[in-house]
Amino acid sequence: MSILADLQVALESLDVPIETGMFSDTAPGKYMVIVPMSDSFDLHSDNLPCIDVQEARISIYSKGSYTALKNQVVQLLLASSFTITARSYIGFEDDTGYYHYNVDVAKHYEIGGN
């Protein structure tokens, strides 16, 4: 019941390195970084939360065109029941030579026992 683990599973078929927080190895031509953004409770019953909403940002970095990878990421996320809350082109990073694109996602987890 973790968005970070679920994202790793959803995106593993891409054969693109993925790390959480920051990329620690020598960066390849394409890679992704997942950053947790927020956790919140939603839908309360009898003063107890029924839904745990977890959100994360997927940063896509590519030395070449990022659009094919972005489209693959979006399709995999939608097929895995993630809610895409935002998509944005951040820009070309002159100092690194990478194009940077973000996809923000949320996933709703039911909390048992309510």
SULURUR-V899583 format. One line per field, one symbol per residue. phi: phi as a letter, one per 20 degrees, with the letter a starting at -180 (. if undefined). psi: psi as a letter, one per 40 degrees, with the letter a starting at -180 (. if undefined). burial: + if it has 24 or more other C-alpha atoms within 12 Angstrom, else -. A space follows every 10 residues. Layout:
phi=???
psi=???
burial=???
This chain:
phi=.cfffffgff dffflcgccd nbeeeffefc accdcfdacb ecleblmcfd cdedcbdded cbfdgefffg fffffffffd meeeeacbee qeegfdndec cdcecccddf dfnd
psi=fhdddddddd edeefhhhih dihdihhadh iihhhhdihi iigihfeiid hhhhiihhhh hhdahedddd ddddddddee fihhdihhhd ahhdddeiih hihhiihhhh hie.
burial=--++-+++-+ +--+--+++- ---------+ ++++++---- ---------- -+++++++++ +++--+--++ --++-++--- -+++------ -------+++ +++++++++- ----
